[in-house]
Amino acid sequence: MSKKIHSLGIRPKSELGQNFLIDKGLLEREVAYADVQSSDSIFEIGPGFGNLTSQLLKHTHNVTVIEYDRQFSKPLENIQKHHNSLRIIWGDVLKIRIPDFDKVVANLPYKITLPIFFKILERKFVSAVFIIQMSLAQRIAAKVGQPGYCRPGVAIGRKSRFEIIEEVKPESFYPRPKVSSAIVRMERIQSRFHISSESFFKETLDKLFLYRDNTVQEAIILDKNRFFPPTMLSDLSSKIKKKTVKAVTPVEFGFISETCWEKRGQKSFIRGQQSL
């Protein structure tokens, strides 16, 4: 497979996190995990030279791919000649409006995995299957009280069911990454609890997890930028205030965020965002 890649004139770019999955059996399983049906509209991010794209097109004609690197023009356009329904979008997935889709299947650049996750979760869809770095997958999958429990896991878990399906060894890629990877599945669900602002909730998590080994009360007091109004402590239960941040449940994070939102006032936060 590496010879085929070079014969196409393709040179992997480390700055773009390009490691190509070359294990055909793994590609087939990835598509099987996504349970791609003929009626599904599929969105693929970073198709590269199209090895996953070709597998997807065996199951549905409704495939849209977005690719940033123009060195893949020739192989992708060759696939398009045989599958004229294939839609190719050239650009940065983080800067364009994502088209509507039922399912997303992709082998993501590790450097931008989380921004892609959060952008995808802004949309309504059925499910997603990705290959991502194993260490990140384990952090996202970690539940409260488990090692690795973190801000992204709380935020992603509010809107999805996330599971690790299979470990992927470095030798399944060309060039080989230095770390193990994982096939993960994300099922989009109705939000588990209400929040007034996605960006405010994420900032609340950012601020609290800076003090993950402190209690919630200590984290609020220690916050040097005064994101948390000290007066909000009176509205939090003694149980929450005494918990270490890493022991706070997602629902409790939601309550803390809403309490802070109300104390700060919605307008003051929006003004602060607009001034950035």
Secondary structure, DSSP 8 states (H G I E B T S, - for coil): -HHHHHHTT----GGGT--EE--HHHHHHHHHHHT--TT--EEEE--TTSHHHHHHTTT-S-EEEEES-GGGHHHHHHHHHH-TT-EEEES-TTTS-----SEEEEE--GGGHHHHHHHHTTS--SEEEEEEEHHHHHHHH--TTSTT--HHHHHHHHHEEEEEEEEE-GGGEES--SS-EEEEEEEE---SS--S-HHHHHHHHHHHHTTTTSBHHHHHHH-TT--S-GGGGGGS-HHHHHSBGGG--HHHHHHHHHHHHHHH-HHHHHHHHHH-
